[in-house]
Amino acid sequence: MAWTDYPDRNLYIDEDTGETLTYDETFDLIDEIIDYQGDDAAETLAEMVADGTITVEEWQRSFGDVLKWLYLILAALAFTGTVALFDDDFRKKLEATLQEQYGYLVRFAIEIAAGAVIGGALLRRMRMYVNGSRQAFWMAWDEKMKERGFTEEKWEAIGDRNSCGPCMDAEMRGWVPLGTLGTPGSGIVEVKPGTTLCRGLTACRCRKLYR
């Protein structure tokens, strides 16, 4: 398949088959991918390490692989292709973000081994890591928008009772220079003039618009 996206129409088109995918459908697909990993892969690994089926070291390695797959597939989705389309600069940026996550996993594993994180708390914390993979899509999307000459961005709160104050405030600011706002999924709403965190952290499902 050869997918091409058309920002002026908010649409992806498979040039071979004519099949279409709207941007809203794309965002829904991202949610489905993340929810599946959070509800299935993470839950399975949490149960296995809790009952001793796997060691903490095996859990750390397996969960790291889950995160790597998520970051790669979501970034590739933004670039409408495969990881082969990543340029060197973006690849390094994505790898650095993953390495940061792996660093957090080391500390997480130490806490699990010490019995400090058990039961529902273990799975909830794993889901935070899974949810954080959403930032890979938006990191790639930012790069693509810059390449296309977009210079402004706007925060789009999800619009229901789950939208927090910082996200609503960011949306009220309207259009701002590209690079002002954070990356959805990272837990950061704004980076300029100062860092502002989303109260939902990585569970945030807000979006950004560009022009």
N, C-alpha and C positions, 0 to 999 in steps of 0.2 A: 504494500500500500504506500501511496505517496501523498501524505497529508500536507495541505498548504492552508495557512490561516489568513483571513482577510479582516483586519482590524476595523475597517470602515463598515463591515457587515456583521461584526461579532460572530464570525463563523469559520469553522474549519471545513475543508472540502477534500475528500479523497479523489485526487485527480484521475485515478484509474477507474473507480466505480461510480463516482458522482455522489457517494454517500456524504451526508453532512453531519456536523456536530456543532451545536451552538456553544458559545462561551459558557452560558449557564449550565448546559449539559456537561461541559468539561469540568466545571467546578463541582458538580454533583458526582462526577466520576472520581475526582480527587477524594471527596468525602468517603465514597464507597471503598476505595483502595485503602485509605487510612483506617476506616472503621473495621474493615475485614481483618487487617493486621492487628488492630487493637483488641478485637473481640475473639480472634481465633489464635493467631500465632503467639501473641503476648500471653493470652490466657493459658495456652498449652504449656509454654515455657515456665510460667509462674507456678503452675501445678506440679510440673516435673521437678523443679528445683526444690519446691516445698516438701514434696514427699520423698526426696532423695533419689528419684529415678535418674537424675543427672547431677553432676557436681556443680558447684558455684562457678568453677572455671569453664565448664561446658556451657552453662547458662550464659555467661558473659560472652563467650565466643559466638554462640548461636544467636543471641539477641543482637550482638553487633552486626552479624550478617543480615538480620532482618532490617535493621536501620539502614545499612548500606544499600540494600535492594530498594528500599523505599525512596531514599534520597536520589538514587540514580534514575529510577523509573519516573519519579515526579519531575525531575529536571528535564528528562528526555521528553516528557509530555509537553512541557512548555516550549521546547524547541521543535516540536512536531516531528520528532525523529528518534534517533538513538544516541547513545553516549558518544558515538563517533563524531557527532556534530559539535561537541563541546570544543571551544578553542582552548588553548593552553592556559590563558589567564583565568577563564571561568573554571576549568578543571582544578586548578590550584586552589581557587577560592572554595570550591565545593569540598575538596579533599581536606582543607583546613577546618571547615565546619564539621566534617565527619570526625576528624581527629579530636576536635574539642568534645564531641559527644562521647567518643571512646574514653577520653579522660574522665568524664563524669561517670561512665560505666565502671571504671576501676574503683572509684570511691563507693559507688552503689554496691558493687560486688563485695567489698570489704564489710559493708554494713549488713548485707545478707548473711555472710559467713559468721558474723558476730551475733546473729539473731536479732538485730535491731530493726529489721524490716520484715514483717511477716503478714500472712493473711491478705485481707483486702487492700491493705496499705501497699503491699508489694505490687499488685496488679495496677492499682491506681497510679503509682509512680511510673511503672512501665508504660502505661498509656500516655503519660506526659511526654515521654521520649518519642513514642510513635506519632503523637499529634505534632510534635515539633518538626517532623519531616516535611510538613506542609511548606515550611520556609524554602525548601529546595526548589519547589515550583516557582515561588515568587522571586527568588534570587535569579533564576534563569529568565523569568518574565521581565524583570527589571533590565537585565542585560539586553534582551531583545528589543524592548521599547527604546532604550538608549540608542541602539544601532539604527533604529528607524527614525531617529530624529525627534522623538517626543521629549519635551522639556519640563512638563508639569505632571504632577500626580495628585490624586485625591483619595482620602480614606473613605471607604464605604462600609459603615457599620451594618451588621447583619439584620438590624431592624426589629428585633424582638426583645423580650424581657431579659435575654441573656447578654445584651450589649452593655458593656460597663461604661462608667463615666468617662474615662480617658479615651475610649474609642468613639463615643458620641461627641466629645469635645474635638477630637481630631477631624471627624466628619464635618463639624460646623466650621472648621477653618477654611473649607473649600479647597480650591486649587492652590498648590504650593509648588515651589521649584523641586524638580526631581532630585531625590536624595535627602529630602527633609524628613520623610516618614520612614518608619521602620519596615520590617519584613513580616507580613502576616504569617503566623505560625511560630515566630521566634519569641513572642511575648513582649516585643518592643513595638510600641505604637509610633513614637517619634524619636528621632535622633538629633533634631535641631529645633529649637535652640539648646535643648537639653534632653537627656534620655527620659522618656516616659514609658512606664510599663503598663501592659494590659492587665487588668485584675484577673482575667481568666488564664493568663500566661499562655502556654502553648495550646490550650483548648480553644483559643480564639479562632473564629471562622470568618472574620472580616476580610474584605478584599480591597484592592486598590484599582483605581481607574487612571488612565493616562491620556494625555493629549499633547 
